Amino acid sequence: MKDLEKALELGVSQQKRFNATQPKVWLRNECVRVGLAETLCTYVMMVFGLGSVAQVVTGQGAFGEYLSINLGFGLGVAMGVHVGGKVSGAHMNAAVSFTMCMFGRLGWKMLPLYIFAQLLGSFLAAGTIYGVYYDAIHEYCGGNLTVTGELATAGIFATYPAPYLSLMGGFIDQVLGTALLLLCLMALSDQRNKPAAAGTEPIAVGLLVLLIGISMGRNSGYAINPTRDIAPRLFTAVAGWGMDVFRAGNGWWWVPLVGPPIGGVLGAGLYKVLVEMHHPHVSEPVDGLMEEFDEEAAPLKKKKIICANTWAIPDLLLDNMLSLSIAKLTKPDP
């Protein structure tokens, strides 16, 4: 009987030791975790992006050029994905969140949370960059905060159209740019096509944003993101630039707010209709391609099973050890 008690005590002590190795979860509410991660990753992306614009504008070309802005936003997106990718998905873009809801990849009840987090992160980032570059901005413009003109500085924070661009032309620009963004994001995440290799997703998404900036930034600065544009615009309205931020460009402010969600749905839908819906069923062999797919996917499936049961293994081992000890002690002598 004493041996049985010792075995039980040993099992309990080992169980406590295994439990002590598990990480402590401070926040168990999924919505809170997602909201915090989405806010932080959006903030990181916007600080790097807006910071690159501020440096180019106030430096008057001495500390970078247009490509610097493309790189700043592209790498900022990559860092943002690293920060929140495994928690919130690191959308950092209301058009992405809206599109994911439209295609059933995100619950509609989560959309307000994502949009609020993205607005908050973008607003805080605008305030941060304004504080960091406060002296540089005022030295550059002589203390006169303007939206248009040679010494305009509102464009550091929000996007404005080129003088030649019409509202309709700008709307098409935003729809097309965001459509390409979501189309390529769908392709990068399609496990039955040619997705980004595991671990390279952040840099792949960053390169995609860089590519859009290099090819489609001339007209209006490729906002392709409602929350990225409207939150810093609101900040400039209250920080000294006034209501001209909404009047400039013939009332341009609504274009990057409305165009990207439409473009996102169109781009993702185009990929789904022309590519994703026509993937062969797993049970249908197509010239040996499905066998190759199964071989490539096998390590991923195995990894998924291992990860899912990581914390179950110690408990299972303890149960088996305890059962064997009890059986041995209670087994009658021959």
C-alpha positions in Angstrom: 0.0 0.0 0.0 2.9 2.3 0.8 4.4 1.6 -2.6 1.1 2.5 -4.2 1.0 5.8 -2.4 4.6 6.6 -3.4 3.8 5.8 -7.0 0.8 8.2 -6.9 2.9 10.9 -5.3 5.6 10.5 -7.9 3.0 10.8 -10.7 1.5 14.0 -9.2 5.0 15.6 -8.7 5.9 14.7 -12.3 2.6 16.2 -13.5 3.3 19.4 -11.6 6.8 19.6 -13.1 5.4 19.2 -16.7 2.7 21.8 -16.0 5.3 24.2 -14.7 7.1 24.1 -18.1 4.0 25.2 -20.0 3.9 28.9 -20.8 1.5 31.0 -18.7 -1.3 32.6 -20.7 -2.1 36.1 -19.4 -5.0 36.8 -21.7 -7.4 34.1 -22.6 -10.0 36.2 -24.3 -9.6 35.7 -28.0 -11.0 39.1 -29.0 -8.7 41.0 -26.7 -5.6 39.0 -28.0 -6.6 39.6 -31.6 -7.4 43.3 -31.0 -4.1 44.0 -29.3 -2.0 42.1 -31.9 -3.8 43.8 -34.8 -3.3 47.3 -33.2 0.4 46.6 -32.6 1.2 45.2 -36.0 -0.7 48.0 -37.7 1.2 50.5 -35.6 4.6 49.0 -36.5 3.8 49.0 -40.2 2.6 52.6 -40.2 5.5 53.9 -38.1 8.0 52.5 -40.6 5.9 53.6 -43.6 5.0 57.1 -42.5 8.5 57.6 -41.1 10.0 56.9 -44.5 7.7 59.5 -46.1 8.6 62.1 -43.5 12.3 61.5 -44.0 12.1 61.9 -47.8 9.8 65.0 -47.7 11.6 66.9 -44.9 15.0 65.9 -46.2 14.2 67.3 -49.6 15.8 64.4 -51.4 18.9 64.3 -49.3 17.8 61.4 -47.2 16.0 59.2 -49.7 13.7 59.3 -52.7 10.5 57.7 -53.8 12.0 54.2 -53.7 12.8 54.7 -50.0 9.1 55.1 -49.4 8.3 51.9 -51.3 10.9 50.1 -49.3 9.7 51.6 -46.0 6.1 50.5 -46.5 7.1 47.1 -47.9 9.5 46.2 -45.1 7.1 47.7 -42.6 4.4 45.3 -43.8 6.8 42.4 -43.4 7.6 43.4 -39.9 3.9 43.8 -39.1 3.2 40.3 -40.3 5.9 39.0 -38.0 4.4 40.9 -35.0 0.8 39.8 -35.4 0.6 37.1 -38.0 0.0 34.1 -35.8 -2.5 35.9 -33.6 -4.7 38.2 -35.7 -3.5 37.3 -39.2 -1.9 40.8 -39.4 -4.5 42.2 -41.9 -3.4 45.8 -41.1 -5.9 46.8 -43.8 -9.7 47.1 -43.6 -10.0 46.0 -47.3 -8.3 42.7 -46.4 -10.5 42.2 -43.4 -13.7 43.0 -45.3 -12.6 40.6 -48.1 -11.9 37.8 -45.7 -15.4 38.3 -44.3 -16.9 38.2 -47.7 -15.3 34.9 -48.5 -16.0 33.3 -45.1 -12.4 33.4 -43.8 -13.3 35.8 -41.0 -16.5 36.1 -39.0 -18.5 39.3 -39.6 -18.7 39.9 -35.9 -14.9 40.3 -35.8 -14.9 43.0 -38.5 -15.6 45.9 -36.2 -12.8 44.8 -33.9 -10.3 44.6 -36.8 -11.3 48.0 -38.2 -11.1 49.7 -34.8 -7.7 48.1 -34.1 -6.4 49.2 -37.5 -7.7 52.8 -37.0 -6.2 53.0 -33.6 -2.8 51.7 -34.7 -2.7 54.0 -37.7 -3.8 57.1 -35.6 -1.1 56.4 -33.0 1.5 55.9 -35.6 0.7 59.2 -37.2 1.0 60.9 -33.8 4.3 59.2 -33.2 5.8 60.3 -36.5 4.5 63.8 -36.0 6.3 63.9 -32.6 9.5 62.4 -33.9 9.6 64.7 -37.0 8.0 67.8 -35.3 11.1 70.0 -35.6 11.9 68.8 -39.1 8.4 69.4 -40.4 8.2 72.9 -39.0 11.7 73.7 -40.2 10.8 72.5 -43.7 7.5 74.4 -44.0 8.4 77.4 -41.8 5.7 76.5 -39.3 2.9 76.8 -41.9 1.1 73.5 -42.1 -0.4 73.2 -45.5 -2.2 70.5 -47.5 -1.2 71.7 -51.0 1.6 73.7 -52.5 5.4 73.3 -52.8 5.9 73.1 -49.0 2.8 70.9 -48.3 3.3 68.4 -45.5 -0.1 66.8 -45.1 1.0 64.2 -47.7 3.4 62.7 -45.1 0.5 61.2 -43.3 -2.4 60.6 -45.9 -2.6 60.2 -49.6 -3.6 62.9 -52.1 -4.0 62.8 -55.9 -1.6 64.1 -58.4 -2.9 67.4 -60.0 -3.8 65.7 -63.3 -5.8 62.9 -61.7 -9.6 62.9 -61.8 -11.8 61.4 -59.1 -12.9 58.6 -61.5 -9.3 57.9 -62.5 -8.3 57.8 -58.8 -11.2 55.5 -58.0 -10.1 53.1 -60.7 -6.5 53.3 -59.5 -7.5 52.3 -56.0 -9.8 49.5 -57.1 -7.2 48.0 -59.4 -4.3 48.4 -56.9 -6.3 46.7 -54.1 -7.6 44.0 -56.5 -4.1 43.0 -57.3 -3.1 43.0 -53.7 -5.9 40.6 -52.7 -5.5 38.5 -55.8 -1.9 37.9 -55.0 -2.6 37.4 -51.3 -5.0 34.7 -52.2 -2.4 33.0 -54.3 0.3 33.3 -51.7 -2.0 31.5 -49.2 -3.4 28.9 -51.6 -1.9 25.6 -50.3 -3.0 23.7 -53.5 -1.2 26.1 -55.8 2.3 27.7 -55.2 2.0 29.3 -51.8 4.8 31.2 -50.1 7.2 28.7 -48.4 6.6 28.3 -44.6 8.4 31.1 -42.8 8.7 33.3 -45.8 5.1 34.7 -45.8 6.1 38.1 -44.2 8.7 38.9 -46.7 6.5 37.7 -49.6 3.7 40.0 -48.5 6.2 42.8 -48.0 7.6 42.3 -51.5 4.0 42.4 -52.9 3.3 45.8 -51.3 6.7 47.0 -52.6 5.8 45.8 -56.1 2.5 47.7 -56.0 4.2 50.9 -54.9 6.9 50.6 -57.6 4.3 50.1 -60.3 1.2 51.9 -59.2 2.2 54.7 -56.9 2.4 57.7 -59.3 -1.2 58.7 -59.3 -2.1 59.0 -55.7 0.5 57.2 -53.5 -1.1 53.7 -53.5 -3.2 53.9 -50.3 -5.0 50.6 -51.1 -6.0 50.6 -47.5 -9.0 52.6 -46.0 -7.8 52.6 -42.4 -4.2 53.5 -43.4 -5.5 56.6 -45.0 -8.4 57.9 -43.0 -6.9 57.6 -39.5 -3.8 59.7 -40.3 -6.0 62.1 -42.2 -8.1 62.6 -39.1 -5.0 63.1 -37.1 -3.8 65.9 -39.4 -7.2 67.5 -39.2 -6.9 68.0 -35.5 -3.1 68.5 -35.4 -3.0 71.8 -37.3 -3.7 71.2 -41.0 -7.5 71.7 -40.5 -10.4 70.7 -42.7 -8.4 71.2 -45.9 -7.4 67.6 -45.6 -10.9 66.7 -46.6 -11.4 69.4 -49.2 -8.1 68.9 -51.1 -8.2 67.0 -54.4 -11.9 67.9 -55.0 -12.9 66.0 -51.9 -10.5 63.1 -52.5 -10.7 61.7 -49.0 -13.6 59.2 -49.8 -11.8 57.5 -52.7 -9.2 55.5 -50.7 -12.0 54.8 -48.2 -14.5 53.3 -50.7 -12.3 52.0 -53.6 -10.1 49.5 -51.8 -12.9 47.3 -50.3 -14.5 47.0 -53.7 -11.2 46.2 -55.3 -10.3 43.7 -52.7 -13.5 41.7 -53.2 -13.1 41.8 -57.0 -9.4 40.7 -56.9 -10.0 37.8 -54.5 -13.2 36.8 -56.4 -11.3 36.8 -59.7 -8.6 34.4 -58.2 -11.2 32.2 -56.7 -13.3 31.9 -59.9 -10.4 31.5 -62.4 -8.0 29.4 -60.2 -9.1 28.2 -56.8 -12.5 26.7 -57.8 -10.8 24.5 -60.5 -8.3 22.7 -58.3 -8.9 19.0 -58.7 -10.4 17.2 -55.7 -7.9 15.4 -53.6 -9.3 12.0 -54.6 -9.0 12.8 -58.4 -5.5 12.0 -59.8 -4.4 14.4 -62.5 -1.4 13.1 -64.4 0.4 12.3 -61.2 0.2 15.8 -59.9 -2.0 14.9 -56.9 0.4 12.2 -55.8 3.2 14.8 -55.9 0.9 17.2 -53.9 0.2 14.5 -51.3 4.0 13.8 -50.9 4.7 17.5 -50.5 1.9 18.0 -48.0 2.7 14.9 -45.9 5.4 16.7 -43.8 3.0 19.6 -43.2 0.2 17.3 -42.0 2.7 15.4 -39.7 3.9 18.8 -38.3 0.3 19.8 -37.7 -0.4 16.7 -35.7 2.8 17.0 -33.7 2.1 20.6 -32.8 -1.5 19.9 -31.9 -0.5 17.3 -29.4 2.7 18.8 -28.0 1.3 19.4 -24.6 -0.7 16.2 -24.6 2.4 14.0 -24.8 3.6 14.6 -21.3 0.2 13.9 -19.8 -0.1 10.7 -21.9 3.3 9.5 -20.8 2.5 10.2 -17.1 -0.8 8.4 -17.4 0.9 5.3 -18.9 3.7 5.4 -16.3 1.2 5.7 -13.5 -1.0 2.9 -14.9 2.0 0.6 -15.2 3.2 1.3 -11.7 -0.2 0.7 -10.2 -0.7 -2.5 -12.2 2.7 -3.8 -11.0 2.1 -3.0 -7.4 -1.4 -4.5 -7.3 -0.5 -7.6 -9.3 -0.8 -10.6 -7.0 2.4 -12.6 -6.5 2.4 -16.0 -8.1 
